[in-house]
Amino acid sequence: MSAVGSAHVRRSPQAAARGGGLFYWLMKRVMVGPLLHLIFRPWVRGVEHVPADGGAILASNHLAVIDSFVLPLVLDREIVFIGKSEYFTGSGVKGRLKAGFFRGVGTIPVDRSGGKASEAALNTGLKRLQAGGLFGIYPEGTRSPDGRLYRGKTGVARLALESGSPVIPVAMVGTNVAQPIGQTIPKPIRIGVVVGEPLDFSRYKGMENDRFILRAVTDEIMYALMSLSGQEYVDVYAATQKARIAAGAAAAEADVPRAPGGRDVPAVHPPVPPEEDDDASLG
């Protein structure tokens, strides 16, 4: 899932900002959550970095559709994501069920064509943060086409500066192996979530219209994600890379390892799951 909202979705910004409510908790605790726990046995590190209350942005890498279903499993608080508007506009029984599900769990639709629709979705996210809720966002804007980490879009930085909320980096681990692009039914393998320390950007208060500041903040967030996930970083947008692949162009390869904002490449490795008997690691 990725950023963008649609004028075709009949759901008020106020309702989207509030989240899924009772339906969310029914899905997590009774209807879907137990099954997902059984299939993926998710492990988590750093969940103590998520505040017990108050607004916060959870900025995650994006490897698979199931990212938005796995992260809520390991959190004690409700989290609202933004999702592509196509999830809400399907026809027939299947399309209506899918749209109803995403609305019920509080997903905010976003039109990836950009413009006023995307701005409206981000404004809804801002309301969510101002109301003291958790808001999940994928700075890459779309799923990684090859498991690498791609350049972040600056919407996450604008949200952080306008809301004053901390940004908590989150690395999803192994979801792309469980559900490669094009695969609807995920494989039952163990997957993980690594939560980093909150990033405070209060020093940039009032500078949300400075594009250089927005880029600097976004690069800092992406660097934190690179450090947590151990992914190779590619300094192009994931959507651009997908277009290249669709056009039959060779995948862009970095001549040398890179890091966001021209920083030094961190000496990190992809996270590994804990021992199978480490019950404390389970969400």
C-alpha positions in Angstrom: 0.0 0.0 0.0 1.1 3.5 -0.6 0.2 7.0 -0.5 -2.9 8.5 -2.0 -6.6 9.6 -1.6 -9.6 9.5 -3.9 -12.5 11.8 -4.3 -14.6 8.8 -5.3 -14.4 7.2 -1.8 -17.4 8.3 0.2 -15.7 8.5 3.6 -15.4 11.8 5.5 -11.9 13.0 6.5 -13.2 13.1 10.1 -14.1 9.4 9.9 -10.8 8.5 8.3 -8.8 10.4 10.9 -10.6 8.6 13.7 -9.6 5.2 12.4 -11.4 1.8 12.3 -12.8 1.8 15.8 -14.5 -1.4 16.9 -14.2 -3.1 13.6 -10.4 -2.6 13.7 -10.1 -4.4 17.1 -12.5 -7.2 16.0 -10.3 -7.8 12.9 -7.1 -7.7 15.0 -8.2 -9.7 18.1 -10.9 -12.1 16.7 -11.3 -12.3 12.9 -8.0 -11.9 11.2 -5.2 -11.2 13.7 -5.1 -14.7 15.3 -4.8 -16.3 11.8 -2.0 -14.0 10.8 -0.1 -14.7 14.0 -0.4 -18.4 13.2 0.8 -18.0 9.6 3.7 -15.5 10.1 4.7 -15.9 13.8 5.8 -12.3 13.7 8.8 -11.3 15.8 9.5 -7.7 16.9 12.3 -5.6 18.3 12.1 -2.1 19.7 8.3 -1.9 20.1 9.0 0.0 23.3 9.9 3.0 21.1 6.2 3.4 20.2 4.7 5.9 22.7 1.8 4.7 24.9 -0.2 7.8 23.9 -0.1 10.9 21.7 0.4 11.4 18.0 3.3 9.7 16.2 4.2 8.9 12.6 5.4 5.4 11.9 7.5 5.6 8.7 8.2 2.1 7.2 9.9 0.6 4.3 7.5 -1.1 2.0 8.1 -4.6 0.7 4.6 -6.2 0.4 0.9 -5.6 0.6 0.9 -7.5 3.9 3.1 -4.9 5.6 0.0 -3.0 6.6 -1.5 -6.1 8.2 1.6 -7.3 10.0 2.7 -4.1 11.7 -0.7 -3.7 13.6 -0.2 -7.2 15.0 2.8 -6.2 17.1 1.3 -2.9 18.4 -0.9 -2.3 21.4 -2.4 0.8 19.8 -4.5 1.3 16.7 -2.6 2.5 13.6 -4.1 4.1 10.5 -2.4 3.8 7.1 -2.9 5.5 3.8 -3.6 3.1 0.9 -3.9 3.5 -2.9 -7.4 4.5 -4.0 -7.7 1.4 -6.3 -8.4 -0.6 -3.1 -11.6 1.4 -2.7 -13.0 1.5 -6.2 -13.4 -2.2 -7.2 -16.6 -3.5 -8.6 -18.7 -6.5 -7.8 -18.9 -8.4 -4.6 -15.2 -8.9 -4.2 -14.5 -5.2 -4.9 -17.1 -4.1 -2.3 -15.8 -6.5 0.3 -12.3 -5.2 -0.2 -13.3 -1.6 0.0 -15.4 -2.3 3.1 -12.5 -4.0 4.8 -10.1 -1.2 4.2 -12.6 1.4 5.3 -13.3 -0.6 8.4 -9.7 -0.8 9.5 -9.3 3.0 9.0 -7.3 3.1 5.8 -7.1 6.5 4.3 -7.3 6.4 0.4 -4.8 8.3 -1.6 -4.8 9.1 -5.4 -1.2 8.4 -6.5 -1.6 10.8 -9.4 -0.9 13.5 -6.9 -2.3 17.0 -6.7 -5.2 18.0 -4.6 -6.3 14.4 -3.8 -2.9 13.5 -2.3 -2.9 16.8 -0.4 -6.3 15.9 1.0 -5.1 12.5 2.2 -2.1 14.1 4.0 -4.4 16.6 5.6 -6.4 13.7 6.9 -3.3 12.2 8.3 -2.5 15.5 10.0 -5.9 15.5 11.7 -5.2 11.9 12.9 -1.9 13.1 14.4 -3.4 16.2 16.0 -6.1 13.9 17.6 -3.3 12.0 19.2 -3.3 8.9 17.0 -0.7 6.8 15.3 -0.3 7.3 11.5 1.5 4.9 9.3 3.1 6.0 6.1 5.5 4.4 3.5 7.9 7.2 2.4 8.9 5.3 -0.7 5.3 5.8 -2.0 5.0 2.3 -3.4 6.3 -1.2 -2.8 10.0 -1.8 -3.6 10.2 -3.7 -6.9 13.3 -5.7 -5.9 13.7 -5.6 -2.1 16.0 -2.6 -2.1 15.2 0.7 -0.3 14.3 3.6 -2.6 14.3 7.4 -2.4 11.7 8.8 0.0 9.0 11.2 -0.9 8.8 14.4 1.2 5.1 14.0 2.3 6.4 12.3 5.5 8.6 15.3 6.3 5.8 17.8 5.7 3.5 15.8 8.1 6.3 15.7 10.7 6.9 19.4 10.6 3.3 20.5 10.4 2.2 18.2 13.2 5.2 18.4 15.4 4.9 14.6 15.9 7.9 12.3 16.3 8.8 10.0 13.4 9.4 6.4 14.4 11.3 4.4 11.7 10.0 0.9 11.2 11.7 -1.9 9.1 9.6 -4.7 7.8 11.7 -7.9 7.5 10.9 -10.8 5.1 7.5 -9.7 4.0 8.6 -9.6 0.4 9.7 -13.2 0.7 6.3 -14.2 2.1 4.5 -12.2 -0.6 6.5 -11.3 -3.7 5.0 -8.7 -6.0 2.3 -10.4 -8.1 1.5 -13.1 -5.5 -1.9 -12.7 -3.8 -1.7 -15.5 -1.2 1.4 -15.1 1.0 3.6 -18.0 2.0 3.5 -19.1 5.7 7.0 -18.0 6.8 8.2 -16.1 9.8 8.5 -12.4 9.3 9.7 -9.5 11.5 9.4 -5.9 12.5 12.2 -3.7 13.8 11.2 -0.4 15.4 13.8 2.3 15.8 14.1 5.2 18.2 11.9 8.3 17.6 13.3 11.0 15.4 12.6 14.6 16.6 12.4 17.3 13.9 11.2 20.1 16.2 14.3 22.1 15.2 12.7 22.7 11.8 9.4 24.0 13.2 7.8 26.5 10.8 10.0 25.4 7.9 7.5 23.0 6.3 7.5 25.0 3.0 11.2 24.9 2.5 11.8 22.1 0.0 15.5 21.8 1.0 14.5 21.2 4.6 11.8 18.7 3.5 14.4 16.8 1.5 16.9 16.8 4.4 14.3 15.5 6.8 13.1 12.8 4.4 16.7 11.7 3.8 17.3 11.4 7.5 14.3 9.2 7.9 15.4 7.0 5.0 18.9 6.7 6.5 17.3 5.5 9.7 15.3 2.9 7.7 18.4 1.8 5.9 20.2 1.4 9.2 17.4 -0.7 10.6 16.6 -2.9 7.6 20.1 -3.4 6.2 18.7 -2.8 2.7 20.8 -1.5 -0.1 19.7 2.1 -0.9 18.9 3.3 -4.5 18.7 7.0 -5.0 15.7 7.0 -7.4 12.0 6.7 -6.7 10.5 3.2 -6.6 7.8 4.3 -9.0 10.5 5.4 -11.5 12.3 2.1 -11.1 9.0 0.2 -11.7 8.4 2.2 -14.9 11.9 1.3 -16.1 11.3 -2.4 -15.4 7.9 -2.3 -17.2 9.5 -0.7 -20.2 12.1 -3.5 -20.3 15.0 -1.3 -19.2 17.7 -2.9 -17.1 17.4 -2.4 -13.4 19.4 0.6 -12.1 22.4 -0.6 -10.2 24.5 1.6 -8.0 28.2 1.8 -9.0 29.1 2.1 -5.3 27.0 1.7 -2.2 25.0 4.8 -1.4 23.1 6.3 1.5 20.4 9.0 1.6 21.6 12.6 1.6 25.2 11.6 0.7 25.8 10.2 4.1 28.3 7.4 4.8 26.9 4.0 4.2 26.2 2.4 7.6 27.9 -0.9 8.4 24.7 -2.9 9.1 23.3 -6.3 8.1 19.7 -7.4 7.5 18.0 -8.2 10.9 17.6 -11.9 11.7 14.8 -13.5 13.8 15.4 -14.5 17.4 15.7 -18.0 18.5 12.5 -20.0 17.9 11.9 -20.4 21.7 12.2 -16.7 22.4 8.6 -16.1 23.3 9.3 -12.5 24.4 10.0 -11.6 20.8 6.5 -12.4 19.6 4.0 -9.7 18.9 
